[in-house]
């Protein structure tokens, strides 16, 4: 079957991924469908569409085995797996001092990020979190184009796995930092739509930090201040 007749699904909910689907991916050869609602990820609807591949971009929700067992599902993970399997890869990489990483395209299996590898591409970790995610989306579009063109056979992962733990919202509270660079990295790694910004609580107010810029002896950032609502005990 030619690529013109094949069907593909992209599953993504972040705005930068929806944008790259509309502007680039949907224009690739074949018939394309975007699923941007977890409730719409249903086996019967996917079976009716009958995709050659289902691509999951920036997806952290468990996919039913009925889908992964019956369709070729490819996800994109922001680490050089098997290093960095697990949640919050961008934040876990930056907090460990990494300045670059790889985007890995891998087959989805029952275990998170443990499937065979289709291909990997280099990705810089410089900039604010949302800037990195936008850059990653462009790279993932290139990788999708390569996969549908070459249909590579994925290869099993090799090496010792390192598991990342998914971060919780309360972990966005500013920690004690040893340097301005460390503080800057903490603020920037959380600066993306849909993520809990770096914050501190002081005297009944919540201070949230975004758009940091690092200077020689200071950090400039936007600060949003909200009154902390008291709860009745």
DRENPA-3360 file (N, C-alpha, C; in nm, 2 decimals, always signed):
BEGIN
1 = XXXXXXXX = +0.08/-0.12/+0.00/+0.00/+0.00/+0.00/+0.09/+0.12/+0.00 ~ +0.06/+0.22/-0.09/+0.14/+0.34/-0.09/+0.11/+0.43/+0.03 ~ +0.20/+0.52/+0.06/+0.18/+0.61/+0.17/+0.06/+0.70/+0.15 ~ +0.02/+0.73/+0.02/-0.09/+0.81/-0.01/-0.22/+0.75/+0.05 ~ -0.23/+0.62/+0.06/-0.35/+0.55/+0.10/-0.34/+0.51/+0.25 ~ -0.23/+0.52/+0.31/-0.22/+0.47/+0.45/-0.27/+0.58/+0.55 ~ -0.32/+0.53/+0.66/-0.38/+0.62/+0.76/-0.29/+0.62/+0.89 ~ -0.29/+0.74/+0.95/-0.21/+0.76/+1.07/-0.29/+0.84/+1.17;
9 = XXXXXXXX = -0.26/+0.82/+1.30/-0.32/+0.89/+1.41/-0.21/+0.96/+1.49 ~ -0.23/+1.08/+1.53/-0.14/+1.15/+1.63/-0.23/+1.17/+1.75 ~ -0.17/+1.13/+1.87/-0.24/+1.16/+1.99/-0.16/+1.26/+2.07 ~ -0.21/+1.38/+2.10/-0.14/+1.48/+2.17/-0.24/+1.58/+2.23 ~ -0.20/+1.64/+2.34/-0.29/+1.74/+2.41/-0.22/+1.87/+2.43 ~ -0.09/+1.88/+2.42/-0.03/+2.01/+2.45/-0.05/+2.10/+2.33 ~ -0.06/+2.23/+2.35/-0.09/+2.32/+2.24/+0.02/+2.33/+2.13 ~ +0.15/+2.32/+2.17/+0.25/+2.32/+2.07/+0.25/+2.20/+1.98;
17 = XXXXXXXX = +0.21/+2.09/+2.04/+0.20/+1.96/+1.96/+0.08/+1.97/+1.86 ~ -0.03/+2.02/+1.91/-0.15/+2.04/+1.82/-0.11/+2.13/+1.71 ~ -0.03/+2.24/+1.74/+0.00/+2.33/+1.63/+0.09/+2.27/+1.53 ~ +0.19/+2.19/+1.57/+0.28/+2.12/+1.48/+0.21/+2.02/+1.39 ~ +0.10/+1.96/+1.45/+0.02/+1.86/+1.37/-0.05/+1.94/+1.26 ~ -0.11/+2.05/+1.30/-0.19/+2.13/+1.20/-0.10/+2.18/+1.09 ~ +0.02/+2.24/+1.13/+0.10/+2.31/+1.03/+0.19/+2.22/+0.95 ~ +0.23/+2.10/+1.01/+0.32/+2.01/+0.93/+0.28/+1.87/+0.92;
25 = XXXXXXXX = +0.25/+1.80/+1.03/+0.23/+1.66/+1.02/+0.11/+1.62/+0.94 ~ +0.00/+1.70/+0.95/-0.12/+1.67/+0.87/-0.10/+1.68/+0.72 ~ +0.00/+1.75/+0.68/+0.03/+1.77/+0.54/+0.12/+1.66/+0.48 ~ +0.17/+1.56/+0.57/+0.25/+1.45/+0.52/+0.16/+1.36/+0.43 ~ +0.22/+1.28/+0.35/+0.14/+1.18/+0.27/+0.06/+1.09/+0.36 ~ -0.06/+1.06/+0.31/-0.15/+0.97/+0.38/-0.27/+1.05/+0.44 ~ -0.36/+0.98/+0.51/-0.47/+1.04/+0.58/-0.44/+1.05/+0.73 ~ -0.46/+1.16/+0.79/-0.42/+1.19/+0.92/-0.54/+1.23/+1.01;
33 = XXXXXXXX = -0.53/+1.19/+1.14/-0.63/+1.22/+1.24/-0.56/+1.26/+1.37 ~ -0.61/+1.36/+1.43/-0.56/+1.41/+1.56/-0.66/+1.37/+1.67 ~ -0.61/+1.31/+1.77/-0.69/+1.28/+1.89/-0.62/+1.37/+2.01 ~ -0.70/+1.47/+2.06/-0.65/+1.55/+2.16/-0.73/+1.55/+2.29 ~ -0.81/+1.44/+2.30/-0.89/+1.42/+2.42/-0.88/+1.28/+2.46 ~ -0.83/+1.25/+2.58/-0.81/+1.12/+2.63/-0.93/+1.03/+2.62 ~ -1.05/+1.09/+2.64/-1.18/+1.02/+2.63/-1.20/+0.97/+2.49 ~ -1.14/+1.03/+2.39/-1.16/+0.99/+2.25/-1.07/+0.88/+2.21;
41 = XXXXXXXX = -0.98/+0.84/+2.30/-0.89/+0.73/+2.26/-0.95/+0.60/+2.29 ~ -1.04/+0.56/+2.20/-1.12/+0.44/+2.22/-1.09/+0.34/+2.11 ~ -1.08/+0.21/+2.15/-1.04/+0.10/+2.06/-1.13/+0.09/+1.94 ~ -1.26/+0.10/+1.95/-1.35/+0.07/+1.84/-1.34/+0.18/+1.73 ~ -1.32/+0.31/+1.78/-1.30/+0.42/+1.68/-1.17/+0.41/+1.61 ~ -1.07/+0.36/+1.68/-0.94/+0.35/+1.62/-0.94/+0.23/+1.52 ~ -1.01/+0.12/+1.56/-1.02/+0.01/+1.47/-1.09/+0.04/+1.34 ~ -1.19/+0.12/+1.35/-1.26/+0.17/+1.23/-1.17/+0.25/+1.14;
49 = XXXXXXXX = -1.09/+0.34/+1.20/-1.00/+0.42/+1.12/-0.88/+0.34/+1.06 ~ -0.84/+0.23/+1.13/-0.74/+0.14/+1.09/-0.61/+0.20/+1.05 ~ -0.54/+0.26/+1.15/-0.41/+0.33/+1.12/-0.29/+0.24/+1.10 ~ -0.20/+0.28/+1.02/-0.07/+0.21/+1.01/+0.01/+0.23/+1.13 ~ +0.02/+0.35/+1.18/+0.08/+0.39/+1.31/-0.01/+0.48/+1.39 ~ +0.01/+0.47/+1.52/-0.05/+0.57/+1.61/+0.07/+0.64/+1.68 ~ +0.09/+0.77/+1.67/+0.20/+0.84/+1.73/+0.15/+0.91/+1.85 ~ +0.22/+0.89/+1.96/+0.18/+0.96/+2.09/+0.29/+1.06/+2.12;
57 = XXXXXXXX = +0.25/+1.19/+2.12/+0.35/+1.30/+2.15/+0.32/+1.36/+2.28 ~ +0.43/+1.36/+2.37/+0.42/+1.42/+2.50/+0.30/+1.37/+2.57 ~ +0.29/+1.24/+2.58/+0.17/+1.17/+2.63/+0.21/+1.09/+2.76 ~ +0.14/+1.12/+2.87/+0.18/+1.06/+3.00/+0.06/+0.97/+3.06 ~ -0.04/+0.95/+2.98/-0.16/+0.87/+3.03/-0.15/+0.73/+2.98 ~ -0.18/+0.64/+3.07/-0.17/+0.49/+3.03/-0.26/+0.46/+2.92 ~ -0.21/+0.40/+2.82/-0.29/+0.36/+2.70/-0.34/+0.22/+2.72 ~ -0.47/+0.20/+2.69/-0.52/+0.06/+2.71/-0.44/-0.04/+2.63;
65 = XXXXXXXX = -0.42/-0.16/+2.69/-0.35/-0.27/+2.62/-0.42/-0.31/+2.49 ~ -0.55/-0.30/+2.49/-0.63/-0.33/+2.37/-0.58/-0.25/+2.25 ~ -0.53/-0.13/+2.27/-0.48/-0.05/+2.16/-0.34/-0.08/+2.13 ~ -0.25/-0.09/+2.24/-0.11/-0.11/+2.21/-0.09/-0.26/+2.16 ~ -0.18/-0.35/+2.19/-0.16/-0.49/+2.14/-0.20/-0.51/+2.00 ~ -0.29/-0.42/+1.95/-0.35/-0.44/+1.82/-0.30/-0.34/+1.71 ~ -0.23/-0.23/+1.75/-0.18/-0.13/+1.66/-0.04/-0.10/+1.69 ~ +0.03/-0.05/+1.59/+0.17/-0.02/+1.61/+0.18/+0.13/+1.67;
73 = XXXXXXXX = +0.20/+0.13/+1.80/+0.20/+0.26/+1.87/+0.34/+0.31/+1.90 ~ +0.37/+0.43/+1.86/+0.50/+0.49/+1.87/+0.49/+0.61/+1.96 ~ +0.57/+0.61/+2.07/+0.57/+0.73/+2.15/+0.71/+0.80/+2.14 ~ +0.72/+0.92/+2.19/+0.84/+1.00/+2.18/+0.88/+1.04/+2.32 ~ +1.00/+1.00/+2.37/+1.04/+1.02/+2.50/+1.17/+1.11/+2.50 ~ +1.18/+1.21/+2.59/+1.28/+1.31/+2.59/+1.41/+1.26/+2.66 ~ +1.45/+1.14/+2.65/+1.57/+1.09/+2.71/+1.64/+0.99/+2.61 ~ +1.76/+0.96/+2.64/+1.84/+0.86/+2.57/+1.81/+0.72/+2.63;
81 = XXXXXXXX = +1.69/+0.67/+2.62/+1.66/+0.54/+2.69/+1.76/+0.43/+2.65 ~ +1.78/+0.34/+2.75/+1.71/+0.32/+2.87/+1.74/+0.42/+2.98 ~ +1.82/+0.51/+2.96/+1.84/+0.61/+3.07/+1.72/+0.71/+3.07 ~ +1.67/+0.73/+3.18/+1.56/+0.83/+3.19/+1.42/+0.78/+3.16 ~ +1.40/+0.65/+3.17/+1.26/+0.60/+3.16/+1.18/+0.67/+3.27 ~ +1.05/+0.69/+3.25/+0.96/+0.74/+3.35/+0.92/+0.88/+3.33 ~ +0.86/+0.94/+3.44/+0.80/+1.07/+3.43/+0.88/+1.19/+3.43 ~ +0.83/+1.30/+3.39/+0.89/+1.44/+3.40/+1.03/+1.43/+3.34;
89 = XXXXXXXX = +1.05/+1.38/+3.22/+1.19/+1.37/+3.17/+1.27/+1.50/+3.16 ~ +1.20/+1.61/+3.11/+1.27/+1.74/+3.09/+1.32/+1.79/+3.23 ~ +1.23/+1.79/+3.33/+1.26/+1.84/+3.46/+1.37/+1.76/+3.53 ~ +1.36/+1.63/+3.51/+1.46/+1.54/+3.58/+1.59/+1.55/+3.51 ~ +1.60/+1.58/+3.38/+1.72/+1.60/+3.31/+1.79/+1.73/+3.36 ~ +1.71/+1.84/+3.35/+1.77/+1.97/+3.39/+1.82/+1.97/+3.53 ~ +1.74/+1.91/+3.62/+1.78/+1.92/+3.76/+1.90/+1.83/+3.79 ~ +1.93/+1.74/+3.70/+2.05/+1.66/+3.71/+2.17/+1.73/+3.64;
97 = XXXXXXXX = +2.15/+1.84/+3.58/+2.26/+1.92/+3.52/+2.28/+1.89/+3.37 ~ +2.19/+1.82/+3.30/+2.21/+1.79/+3.16/+2.18/+1.91/+3.08 ~ +2.26/+1.94/+2.98/+2.24/+2.05/+2.88/+2.19/+2.00/+2.75 ~ +2.19/+1.87/+2.72/+2.14/+1.82/+2.60/+2.09/+1.68/+2.63 ~ +2.01/+1.63/+2.53/+1.95/+1.49/+2.55/+1.92/+1.44/+2.41 ~ +1.84/+1.34/+2.40/+1.79/+1.28/+2.28/+1.64/+1.26/+2.29 ~ +1.57/+1.28/+2.17/+1.44/+1.24/+2.16/+1.44/+1.09/+2.11 ~ +1.38/+1.00/+2.18/+1.37/+0.86/+2.14/+1.23/+0.83/+2.09;
105 = XXXXXXXX = +1.22/+0.77/+1.97/+1.10/+0.71/+1.92/+1.10/+0.57/+1.96 ~ +1.00/+0.52/+2.03/+1.00/+0.38/+2.08/+0.86/+0.32/+2.07 ~ +0.85/+0.19/+2.06/+0.73/+0.12/+2.06/+0.67/+0.12/+2.20 ~ +0.54/+0.14/+2.21/+0.47/+0.13/+2.34/+0.44/-0.01/+2.38 ~ +0.48/-0.04/+2.50/+0.45/-0.17/+2.56/+0.38/-0.15/+2.70 ~ +0.36/-0.26/+2.76/+0.29/-0.25/+2.89/+0.37/-0.17/+2.99 ~ +0.50/-0.18/+2.99/+0.59/-0.10/+3.08/+0.62/+0.03/+3.02 ~ +0.62/+0.14/+3.09/+0.64/+0.27/+3.04/+0.79/+0.28/+2.99;
113 = XXXXXXXX = +0.80/+0.33/+2.86/+0.93/+0.36/+2.80/+1.03/+0.25/+2.79 ~ +0.97/+0.13/+2.79/+1.06/+0.01/+2.78/+1.06/-0.06/+2.65 ~ +0.99/+0.00/+2.55/+0.97/-0.07/+2.42/+1.09/-0.05/+2.33 ~ +1.09/-0.12/+2.22/+1.20/-0.12/+2.12/+1.21/+0.02/+2.06 ~ +1.33/+0.05/+2.01/+1.36/+0.19/+1.96/+1.36/+0.19/+1.81 ~ +1.29/+0.29/+1.75/+1.29/+0.32/+1.61/+1.41/+0.40/+1.57 ~ +1.42/+0.52/+1.64/+1.53/+0.61/+1.61/+1.55/+0.71/+1.72 ~ +1.66/+0.78/+1.72/+1.69/+0.88/+1.82/+1.75/+1.01/+1.75;
121 = XXXXXXXX = +1.72/+1.12/+1.80/+1.77/+1.25/+1.75/+1.81/+1.34/+1.87 ~ +1.92/+1.42/+1.84/+1.97/+1.51/+1.95/+1.88/+1.63/+1.97 ~ +1.87/+1.67/+2.10/+1.79/+1.78/+2.14/+1.86/+1.86/+2.24 ~ +1.87/+1.99/+2.22/+1.93/+2.09/+2.32/+1.83/+2.11/+2.43 ~ +1.88/+2.13/+2.55/+1.80/+2.16/+2.67/+1.81/+2.30/+2.71 ~ +1.86/+2.39/+2.62/+1.88/+2.53/+2.66/+1.74/+2.60/+2.64 ~ +1.72/+2.70/+2.72/+1.60/+2.78/+2.70/+1.49/+2.74/+2.81 ~ +1.38/+2.81/+2.80/+1.27/+2.78/+2.89/+1.20/+2.65/+2.85;
129 = XXXXXXXX = +1.13/+2.59/+2.95/+1.07/+2.46/+2.92/+0.98/+2.46/+2.80 ~ +0.90/+2.57/+2.78/+0.81/+2.57/+2.67/+0.88/+2.58/+2.54 ~ +0.99/+2.66/+2.54/+1.08/+2.67/+2.42/+1.14/+2.53/+2.38 ~ +1.17/+2.46/+2.48/+1.23/+2.32/+2.46/+1.12/+2.23/+2.40 ~ +1.00/+2.24/+2.46/+0.89/+2.15/+2.41/+0.86/+2.19/+2.26 ~ +0.86/+2.32/+2.23/+0.83/+2.36/+2.09/+0.94/+2.31/+2.00 ~ +1.06/+2.32/+2.04/+1.18/+2.27/+1.96/+1.16/+2.12/+1.94 ~ +1.12/+2.05/+2.05/+1.11/+1.90/+2.04/+0.99/+1.86/+1.95;
137 = XXXXXXXX = +0.89/+1.94/+1.94/+0.77/+1.91/+1.86/+0.82/+1.92/+1.71 ~ +0.90/+2.02/+1.68/+0.95/+2.03/+1.54/+1.04/+1.91/+1.50 ~ +1.12/+1.86/+1.60/+1.21/+1.75/+1.58/+1.12/+1.62/+1.56 ~ +1.02/+1.61/+1.65/+0.93/+1.49/+1.64/+0.86/+1.48/+1.51 ~ +0.82/+1.60/+1.45/+0.76/+1.60/+1.32/+0.85/+1.54/+1.21 ~ +0.98/+1.58/+1.22/+1.08/+1.52/+1.13/+1.09/+1.37/+1.15 ~ +1.09/+1.33/+1.27/+1.10/+1.18/+1.30/+0.98/+1.10/+1.25 ~ +0.87/+1.16/+1.27/+0.75/+1.10/+1.21/+0.75/+1.08/+1.06;
145 = XXXXXXXX = +0.80/+1.19/+1.00/+0.82/+1.18/+0.85/+0.91/+1.07/+0.81 ~ +1.02/+1.05/+0.89/+1.12/+0.95/+0.86/+1.06/+0.81/+0.88 ~ +0.98/+0.80/+0.99/+0.92/+0.67/+1.02/+0.82/+0.62/+0.91 ~ +0.73/+0.71/+0.87/+0.63/+0.67/+0.77/+0.70/+0.65/+0.64 ~ +0.81/+0.71/+0.61/+0.88/+0.69/+0.48/+0.95/+0.56/+0.48 ~ +1.03/+0.53/+0.59/+1.12/+0.41/+0.59/+1.06/+0.29/+0.66 ~ +0.96/+0.31/+0.75/+0.90/+0.20/+0.83/+1.01/+0.12/+0.89 ~ +1.10/+0.17/+0.97/+1.21/+0.10/+1.03/+1.16/-0.01/+1.13;
153 = XXXXXXXX = +1.23/-0.12/+1.14/+1.21/-0.22/+1.24/+1.27/-0.18/+1.37 ~ +1.19/-0.16/+1.48/+1.25/-0.12/+1.60/+1.34/-0.22/+1.67 ~ +1.44/-0.18/+1.73/+1.54/-0.27/+1.80/+1.53/-0.26/+1.95 ~ +1.55/-0.37/+2.02/+1.54/-0.37/+2.17/+1.63/-0.27/+2.23 ~ +1.60/-0.22/+2.34/+1.68/-0.13/+2.42/+1.80/-0.21/+2.47 ~ +1.92/-0.15/+2.48/+2.04/-0.21/+2.54/+2.09/-0.12/+2.65 ~ +2.15/-0.18/+2.75/+2.21/-0.10/+2.86/+2.13/-0.10/+2.99 ~ +2.18/-0.04/+3.09/+2.12/-0.04/+3.22/+2.02/+0.07/+3.23;
161 = XXXXXXXX = +1.90/+0.04/+3.27/+1.79/+0.14/+3.28/+1.80/+0.23/+3.40 ~ +1.77/+0.36/+3.39/+1.77/+0.45/+3.50/+1.62/+0.51/+3.49 ~ +1.55/+0.50/+3.60/+1.41/+0.53/+3.61/+1.39/+0.67/+3.67 ~ +1.32/+0.76/+3.60/+1.29/+0.89/+3.65/+1.15/+0.88/+3.72 ~ +1.14/+0.95/+3.83/+1.01/+0.96/+3.91/+0.93/+1.08/+3.86 ~ +0.81/+1.06/+3.84/+0.72/+1.18/+3.80/+0.71/+1.28/+3.91 ~ +0.74/+1.41/+3.88/+0.73/+1.51/+3.98/+0.59/+1.55/+4.02 ~ +0.58/+1.59/+4.14/+0.45/+1.63/+4.20/+0.44/+1.79/+4.20;
169 = XXXXXXXX = +0.32/+1.85/+4.19/+0.31/+1.99/+4.20/+0.38/+2.06/+4.31 ~ +0.37/+2.00/+4.43/+0.44/+2.06/+4.55/+0.59/+2.06/+4.54 ~ +0.65/+1.98/+4.45/+0.79/+1.98/+4.43/+0.84/+2.10/+4.35 ~ +0.74/+2.19/+4.30/+0.78/+2.31/+4.23/+0.82/+2.42/+4.33 ~ +0.80/+2.40/+4.46/+0.84/+2.50/+4.55/+0.99/+2.52/+4.55 ~ +1.04/+2.65/+4.54/+1.18/+2.67/+4.53/+1.26/+2.60/+4.64 ~ +1.36/+2.53/+4.60/+1.45/+2.46/+4.70/+1.57/+2.56/+4.74 ~ +1.65/+2.51/+4.83/+1.77/+2.59/+4.86/+1.87/+2.56/+4.75;
177 = XXXXXXXX = +1.91/+2.66/+4.68/+2.00/+2.65/+4.56/+2.14/+2.70/+4.60 ~ +2.24/+2.64/+4.54/+2.38/+2.68/+4.57/+2.43/+2.79/+4.48 ~ +2.36/+2.82/+4.37/+2.41/+2.92/+4.28/+2.29/+2.98/+4.20 ~ +2.31/+3.10/+4.14/+2.21/+3.16/+4.06/+2.17/+3.07/+3.94 ~ +2.27/+3.00/+3.89/+2.25/+2.91/+3.77/+2.16/+2.80/+3.81 ~ +2.18/+2.74/+3.93/+2.09/+2.63/+3.97/+1.95/+2.68/+4.00 ~ +1.93/+2.80/+4.05/+1.80/+2.86/+4.07/+1.73/+2.89/+3.94 ~ +1.81/+2.95/+3.85/+1.76/+2.98/+3.71/+1.71/+2.85/+3.64;
185 = XXXXXXXX = +1.79/+2.75/+3.65/+1.75/+2.62/+3.59/+1.62/+2.57/+3.65 ~ +1.61/+2.58/+3.78/+1.48/+2.53/+3.84/+1.36/+2.61/+3.79 ~ +1.37/+2.74/+3.78/+1.26/+2.82/+3.74/+1.23/+2.79/+3.59 ~ +1.33/+2.78/+3.50/+1.30/+2.77/+3.36/+1.25/+2.63/+3.33 ~ +1.29/+2.53/+3.40/+1.24/+2.39/+3.37/+1.09/+2.37/+3.39 ~ +1.03/+2.46/+3.46/+0.89/+2.46/+3.49/+0.81/+2.56/+3.42 ~ +0.87/+2.64/+3.33/+0.81/+2.75/+3.27/+0.75/+2.70/+3.13 ~ +0.63/+2.64/+3.14/+0.55/+2.60/+3.03/+0.41/+2.59/+3.06;
193 = XXXXXXXX = +0.32/+2.61/+2.96/+0.18/+2.61/+2.98/+0.14/+2.47/+3.03 ~ +0.06/+2.47/+3.14/+0.01/+2.34/+3.19/+0.10/+2.28/+3.30 ~ +0.21/+2.35/+3.33/+0.30/+2.30/+3.44/+0.29/+2.39/+3.56 ~ +0.31/+2.34/+3.68/+0.31/+2.43/+3.80/+0.44/+2.50/+3.80 ~ +0.43/+2.64/+3.80/+0.55/+2.72/+3.80/+0.62/+2.71/+3.93 ~ +0.75/+2.74/+3.93/+0.83/+2.75/+4.05/+0.76/+2.86/+4.14 ~ +0.76/+2.83/+4.27/+0.69/+2.92/+4.36/+0.75/+2.92/+4.50 ~ +0.71/+3.02/+4.57/+0.74/+3.03/+4.72/+0.61/+3.08/+4.79;
201 = XXXXXXXX = +0.60/+3.04/+4.91/+0.49/+3.09/+4.99/+0.55/+3.18/+5.10 ~ +0.49/+3.30/+5.12/+0.54/+3.39/+5.22/+0.43/+3.48/+5.27 ~ +0.41/+3.48/+5.40/+0.32/+3.56/+5.47/+0.18/+3.56/+5.41 ~ +0.13/+3.45/+5.38/-0.01/+3.43/+5.33/-0.02/+3.45/+5.18 ~ +0.09/+3.47/+5.11/+0.08/+3.49/+4.96/+0.16/+3.38/+4.89 ~ +0.12/+3.36/+4.77/+0.19/+3.26/+4.68/+0.26/+3.34/+4.57 ~ +0.39/+3.33/+4.55/+0.47/+3.39/+4.45/+0.51/+3.29/+4.34 ~ +0.46/+3.31/+4.22/+0.49/+3.22/+4.11/+0.59/+3.29/+4.01;
209 = XXXXXXXX = +0.69/+3.21/+3.97/+0.80/+3.27/+3.89/+0.79/+3.22/+3.75 ~ +0.81/+3.31/+3.65/+0.82/+3.26/+3.51/+0.91/+3.36/+3.43 ~ +0.94/+3.32/+3.31/+1.02/+3.40/+3.21/+1.15/+3.45/+3.28 ~ +1.23/+3.36/+3.34/+1.35/+3.40/+3.40/+1.46/+3.43/+3.29 ~ +1.55/+3.52/+3.32/+1.67/+3.55/+3.24/+1.79/+3.56/+3.34 ~ +1.89/+3.49/+3.30/+2.01/+3.49/+3.39/+2.11/+3.59/+3.35 ~ +2.15/+3.67/+3.45/+2.25/+3.78/+3.42/+2.38/+3.75/+3.51 ~ +2.47/+3.83/+3.50/+2.60/+3.81/+3.57/+2.58/+3.79/+3.72;
217 = XXXXXXXX = +2.50/+3.87/+3.78/+2.49/+3.87/+3.93/+2.34/+3.87/+3.97 ~ +2.25/+3.83/+3.88/+2.11/+3.84/+3.92/+2.03/+3.76/+3.82 ~ +1.90/+3.74/+3.86/+1.80/+3.68/+3.77/+1.69/+3.77/+3.77 ~ +1.64/+3.80/+3.64/+1.52/+3.88/+3.62/+1.41/+3.78/+3.58 ~ +1.29/+3.80/+3.65/+1.18/+3.71/+3.62/+1.05/+3.78/+3.64 ~ +0.94/+3.73/+3.58/+0.81/+3.77/+3.61/+0.76/+3.70/+3.73 ~ +0.68/+3.77/+3.81/+0.63/+3.72/+3.94/+0.48/+3.74/+3.94 ~ +0.40/+3.63/+3.96/+0.26/+3.64/+3.98/+0.23/+3.62/+4.13;
225 = XXXXXXXX = +0.16/+3.71/+4.19/+0.14/+3.70/+4.34/-0.01/+3.68/+4.36 ~ -0.04/+3.57/+4.44/-0.18/+3.54/+4.47/-0.20/+3.52/+4.62 ~ -0.31/+3.56/+4.67/-0.34/+3.54/+4.81/-0.37/+3.39/+4.83 ~ -0.31/+3.33/+4.93/-0.34/+3.19/+4.96/-0.47/+3.18/+5.04 ~ -0.56/+3.11/+4.98/-0.69/+3.09/+5.04/-0.68/+3.01/+5.16 ~ -0.74/+3.05/+5.27/-0.74/+2.98/+5.40/-0.85/+2.88/+5.39 ~ -0.82/+2.76/+5.44/-0.92/+2.65/+5.44/-0.97/+2.63/+5.59 ~ -1.10/+2.61/+5.60/-1.16/+2.59/+5.73/-1.13/+2.45/+5.77;
233 = X = -1.08/+2.44/+5.89/-1.05/+2.30/+5.95/-1.17/+2.25/+6.03;
% end
